[in-house]
Amino acid sequence: MRGLVVVVAACLFIGLDAASKHAFAGNSDGATVVLEGAALGHGHLLLSGWDLSFDSFWGIDAVVYAIAVSLLGVRADLMTIGPTLLALATIAVGVAVAGRGRRLPVAVVASLIALGVLGLPNPTLAFFFLQGPWHIGTALWCLVAFIGLRRDRFDLGWIFAVAALTAGTLGDLTTIAIGLIPCVVAGLVAMARGRSVRRGLSTLTAAPLAGVLALGIRAVTVNIGTFAIAHKIARATSSNYPANAKLALKWGAALFGLGRIPIGPAQALGPYETLPTGSLQVAFRALMLFVVLSAIALEVVALIVGAVRARPFQEMHQSRVLVQDLLLFGTAGSVGLFVVLSPNDDGDYARYLTPAVIFGVVLAGSVVGQVFSRVSSSRVVNVVLVGSLALLAAGVVGFHDELTSAPAPQSADALGNFLESHHLTNGVGDYWSSSVVTVETGGKVAVRPVFPNRASVLVRYGRQSDVNWYKGVRFTFLVFDLARPWGNVNATTGAGSFGRPSETLHVGSYTILVWPKGFNVASTG
């Protein structure tokens, strides 16, 4: 059995890694967290000097990348390996929740939900599920916390849950919506079910304690010296909420492979997301969505009935009920996050719905296991098992066929090779042309992001960067992408900041301005 598990895990890793490469070419967002991991791996645990966004992923994705960089070094494929490892761990947790305490045939049937949706992601889901860092690690940390809280006790599991929620909150504030608030609500529901304040108290208190610990740790580390956090975050206005609620339904279905999401930027995408979907894949994915929605509906009914009619539960059943409640409220929190934070209909904001897909799928596996565990006939269960395996085989065939397309093109690879061959190893550029080149070349070429200040002078870009990248460094070139203008980083601001360049080079859509004597870049605006 262990050998089979290893083989399945290896196949999943290979398939998910391939899907990641097909879904999206790495960009500077993904490269930044690789460089964060490299800094952590070199002992800079507090990331002193870094400026990051609200979702810094410190203590979440960055930890995974720190381990990977320590083993493999800075390299381009970490931008797919990292998300693949997080996805694989998420699937493993989902399978564990679905199969825990079930007899083998029922456990397999329940586990196939996670394997069918998350293990064989359609191109649209792969774009969000296998692109880092897009809150998948955050959802994983919340899943771990939910499992730790399942016994409704102040025990070792509760301590692990608080630690996971604290780490999540420190690294990504979406943890509040998909982790902390669900714990509070699930705790209150457990109290209503048990007609007792003691019931659900451990679940409820885990959230505020994690929040207080996160604030305390943040205050201490700021005094010691740690990374700074941006002060602005994009969000919707209340007038956008109804439209966003409709989009949540439409794009939620698309994440299951039924429909499309207008994702971009176009140059980062391959043909993978626009592949025609065969009828077999459509039927398979429609069935998966139906199962997940049915499970959510059953859980809502069970929650209402349980709160209205308090009943004593056996310990094992009670733990499942609590985890399922947490998953339901986590799903709702993810949808609510999308509604509140999506300022427009840019498809990239569908990333806020990915935790809802994860929690919904894990919830469905648990509910399916619960339903079939009540079927006394082994023959019926075995028939369902054979049918489920046949459906999964059909999903594998469709997944394989989709991976026969070309991977997403990576223009930064050609840029990095060009810079290295011309001995241009230290430069600056627009954000999307910077850190991704540094990682693509394994650090052989370092390109640091710049941005014009109020005087139109190019200075350090004060987000997603480390101040130490700029101090005392002589840069020799500026690169920017004509196909994707960003932040007014161009020839005009380059010449105005560093003087007239001695040479102008071109590779693909990129323009490179060269100053052989070098120049310095101010680390502040």
N, C-alpha and C positions, 0 to 999 in steps of 0.2 A: 504493500500500500504506500509506504513512504517513497519507494522508487517511482511509483506512478505519479505521486504528488510532485516530485522533483521534475519529472518529464513534462507534466502539464505546466508547471511554473516556467520552465525553460521555453516551452513553445509560446506561452503567453508573452514572455519578455521579448522574444524575437518578433512576434507578430505586432506587439504594441510599439516596439522601437521602429519597425518598418512603417507602421501607420503614422507615427510621429513625424518621420522624415517626409512622408507624402503629404501630410496635412499642412505643414508650415515650415518655412525656412527660418532658422533662428534669427532673432533680431537683438537689438541692444538691451531690451528689457530682460530677455532671457540670459544674455551675456552678463548683464550687471550682477545677477544673482550668482552666476558662476564665479565672478570676481569677488563677490562677498564671501563665498565659500572659500576661495583661495586665501583671503585675508584671515578668516577664522582659522583655517588650517595652519597658517603661519603664526598663530598665537595672538592675533589682534581680536580678541574675543568680544570686546566692546565696540569694535568698528569706530574707534575714535577718529574724528576728522571726516567721516562720511556724512553726506546729506542724502536722505532717502525720503520716499513718499510715505503716506499713512500705512500702506502695505509693504513694509520693509522686508517681511518674511524672515527677519532675524529670529532664530529659535525654531523656525519651521523648515522651509525649503533650503535656506542657507546652510543648515546643519547637514542635510543630505549631500549638498554639493561640497561641503567641507570634507566630508569623508571620501567622496568620489575624487576630488582633486588631490587629496593626500595619497590615494592609491594610484591614480592615473595621470595626475598633472593637469594643467590647464590645456584643454583640447576642445575642438569644435563639437565632437559628438556628445560631449556632456550636456549640450543643450537639448538633446533627445534622450540621453540616458537618464538624466535627472527626473524629468516628467514620467518616463517609463517606470522607474523604480517606485515613484509615488503612486502611480496608477496600479501597479502590481500589488503594492501593499494595501491599497484601498480595496481591491478585489478580494484579497486574502481575508481582510477583516469582514467584508460582506459575506463571504462564504462561511466564515466561522460563526457569524451571527445566525445565518440561515440554518446551518446544520447542527448547531450545538444541541446535544441531548436527543437528537433524532435517530431512529434506526436508519441504517445505511441507505436503503432505496429512497426513503423520504428525504434524507439529507442531500442526496444527489439531485433529486428533483428540485428542491428548494434552492440549491446552489447554482443551478443552471440559469436562474434569472440574472444573477450578477455576471456570470460568464457570458451569457448571450448578449447583454446590453453593454457592459463595461469591458469585457474581454474581447468582444468583436465590435468595436465602436464603428458606427457609420462615419463617413467622411466629415460630416458637420460636427458630430460629437467629438471626433478625434481632434479637430481643430482646437476645441476648448479643453478637452480632457487631457490631451497630450502635449500641451504647450505650457512651458513654464515661464514664470511662476504665476499661475492664474487660479489661486485659491483651492487647488486640489489638496495640497498639503494641509491647508487650514481645515478642510472638510475631514481629512484623515485624522487629524488631531482631535477634532470634535467626536468622531466615531469612537476613537479610543476612550475619550472621556465618558461617552454614553455607556460603553461596556463596563467601565470602572464603576459606574453608579448603579449598575443593574441590581445589586443586592439590597439597595436602599439602607445601607449601614455606613457608619463612620469607621471604615476598615481600610486595609491597604489599597483596595481598589478605589475607594473614595480619594485617598491621597494622590494616587496616580491621575485620577480624573481632574483634580484641582490643579495638579502640575501641568497637565496637557492643556487645560483651559487657560492657565496663566501664560504659558509659552505662546499659545495661539493669539491671545489678546495683545501680548507684547509685539508680536510680529505682523499681525494683520487684524485690523479693527472689525473686519467682517465677522470675526469670532463672536462679537457681541450679538449679532442678529442670528447666527446659525448655531451658536453654542450656549452663550450665557442666558439669553432670554428663553430659549427652549427649556433649559434646566429649571428656571424659575416657574414657568408655566406648568411643566410636567410635575414638579414638586407640589404645586397647588392642586393639580388634578388628582395626584396620589392621595393627598390629604382628604379631598372630597370623596374619593373612592373608599378610603378606609375609615372615614368619619373620625379622623384622629390627626392632631397636629404632628404627632411623632412620625406618622406615615408620610414619606416624601420629604421629611425635614433635611435629610442629608443631601438629597438632590437639589432642593431649593437653596440651601446655604452654600453649596459648591460654587455657584455663580458669583454672588457678591464677594466671597472670599477670594476667588480668582481675580476678580476685578481690582480689589484692594491690593492684593499682592502684586499685580501688574503695575499699578500706579506707584506702589512703594519701590519696586525694583527699578522702575523708570526714573524715579526721583533720585535714588541712590546712584545709579549709573550716570545720570546727567551730571551730578556733582563730581563724580570721579572722572568723567570724560567719556562720552559715548557719541553715537551718531545723532544728528539732528533730524527732525521730522518736518516735512512741509506743512504749511498752515492752511492750504486751500484744497478743497476736494470738490469735484464736479458732482452736482446732484440735480434732480428734477424739481420743478415747481409743482405745487399741488394741482395745478390745472393739467399737468401731464399725467397724473396718476391714472385716470380712466383709460387713456390710450395705452399706457404702459401695462395695465392689467390685461388688456386684450393682446398686446404683444407677448406677454408672458405665456399665454395659452398657445399662441401661434408658434412662437419660437421654442416653447417647451416641446411641442410635437416635432418640430424640426430637429431638435437634439436627439430625438428617437429615430430620426431618419425619414420623417414624413413631412416634407416641405423643405424650404431653404431659408437661410439667414443671410442677409447682405453683409458679409464679412469682408474685411480688408486689412491692410492695403493690398491692392491687386498684385503689385509686383512681388509680394512675399508669398503669394499663393501659387500652387501648381494646378493642374487640371483636376486634381483629386476631388475637390469639393463640388465640382460641376459635372461629375460623371453621371451618365444616365443610370437610373436605378432599375434593375430588373424586377419583374413581378414577384419572383421568389423572395428577393430581399424585402420588398415592400410588405408582402404578407407576413414574413418573419418579424419585421420590426413593428408592424401594426399589432401583431399578437403580443409582443413584449409590452407595448404601450398599454394595451387593454388589460393585461395582467397587473401592471403597476397601478393603473388608475383604479382597478377593481379592489386591489389590496388597500389603497388609500381610503377608498369609500368604506370598506369593511372596518378599517381601523377607526374612522370617524364615528361610525355607528357604535362600535364597541366602546369607544371612549365616552360617548354620551350615555349609553346604557350603564356603563360602569360607574359613572359619576352620579347618576340618578338613583341607581339601585346598588348600594354598597354590598359587596359580597366578599367573604373570606377567600383568599387564594392560597394555593400551595406555593411554596417558596420558588420553585422552578418556574411555575406559570407566572407568578408575580413579577419575577425578574424580566421575563419576556414582555409582559405588558408594559413595564416601565421603559424598557429600551424602545419598544414600538411607539410609545407616546413621544419619547425624545426624538425619534426619527421623524415622526409626523410634524412636530413643531419645528424641527430643524428644516424640513422641507418648506413649511410655511414661511419661516424666517428668510430663507433664500429668495423666495418669490417676493416677499415684502421688500427685501433689499434691492432687488431689481427695479421694483416699482418706484422706490424712493430715490435711487441713485442714477437712473438712466435719464440724462437730460434731453436726449434726442433718440432717433431711431437708428443710430449707428449700431450695426450688428455686433460689434465687439463687446457691447455691454451685456450681451447674452452670457458672458462669463459669470455673471452673478447668478445665473440659473443653474449652472453646472452642479453646485452642491445640492440643489433640489433634486436633480436627476440621480445623484449618488445616493442620497438619503432615501428617495422614493424606491430605488431599485433594491437597496438593502432591506427596507421595510417590506417590500413585496416578497422577497425571499423568505423572510421570517414568517409572514402571514401564510404564504403557500405551505411552508413546512408545518405550521400550526393546523391548517385545514386538513392536510393529508395524514398528519399524525393521528387524526381521529378516525381515519378509514381503517377498519379492522381487517378488511380483506387484503391479503398480501397480493392476490392476483390482480386486483384493481390497481394497486400501487405499482406493480411491476409493468402493467400495460401502459400506465401513464409514464413510467420511467423510460420505457422503450420509445414511446412516442416523442418524449422530450429530447432524448438523445438524437433521434432522427431529425427533429427540428433544428437542434444545435448543429448537426452535421451540415444541414442546408445553409445555416448561417455562416459556417466556416467556409463553405464553397463560395458564397457571395463575398465574404470578406477577402478571401484570397484573390478572387477575380478583380476586386477593386484595387488591390495592391499591385496589379500588373501595369498600372499607369506609371508615368514618370514621376519621380520625387519632385517636391517643390524646388524651384531654382534658387540658388544662393549666390547673388551677385557679389556679396562681400568677399567670397572666396577668391574670385578673380581679382578684386581690388587688393586684397591682402598679398596675393602672389606678385602682383605688379609692384606694389610698394617695396616688398622685400627684395625683388630683383633689381630695383633701382636704388637700393641701400637707403631707403627712406624709412627709418625705424622709429622715429619719435615725432609725432605730429598731433594736430587737433582737427576737429571736424564738427559737423552738425551731429546731433544726438544719434540719429539712426545710422550714421556712417562711422561711428566711433567704437564703442566697446565691443560690438559684434566682430569688428576686424581684429581687435586685440585677442579675442578668444579664438577666432578662426585661424589665426596664425600661431596659436599656442604661446602668445606673449612675445613673439619675435618682432612684431610690429605693434607699437603702443600708440593708439589714437585716443585722445581724450576729448570729451564733449565741451564745446564752448557755446556761448550765447551772447548777443549784443546787449550791453547795458543801456542806460538812458541816453548816453552820449554816443551810442552806436559803436562802441569799442568792444571787441570780442574779449570776454572774460570767461572764467570757469563757469560752466553750467552748474548752478547750485542745487541740482537734484540728481540723484543716481550717480554720484561721483564722490571721490575721495580727495580732500584738499592736498594730500601728500603727493598726488599725481602731478601737481603743478609746481610745487615749491622747489625752486632752484633748478628747474628743468629747462633746457634749451630745446625748443621745438623748431623743426625745419620745414614743415609743410602744413597746409590747410586743405582739407578735402570736404567736398559737399556734393550732394546728389542733385543733378539738374532735373531728374525725373520725379524727384520727391522733395521739393523745396521745404525747408524747415527753419523756423525761427529767424529768418533774415540772415542766415549764415551764407554768405556768397562772396563773389569777387569784390564787390564794392566795400563791404564791411571788412573783408580781409585786408585789402590795400589800405583802407582808412585806419586800421588798427596796427598793422605791422610794416607799412610802407609798400612800395611797389615790388611785386615778386620778380625774381630773375628768370623764372621759367613757369610755363603753364603746360600741364600734361593732362591727357584724357585717357580714360579706360572705361568702356561701356558708357553709362550715363553719368559717371563721376568726373569731376574736374578737380585737379590737384595743383595748387599754387605752391611754389617752392622758394624758400629763402635760405640759401646755403649757409649764411653766417648765423642763422638761427634767430629766435626771438623768445621772449618770456611772456607768459600769460598771467595776468593778475588772478589771484585765487578768490577774490571777492569783487563784487560789482562796484 
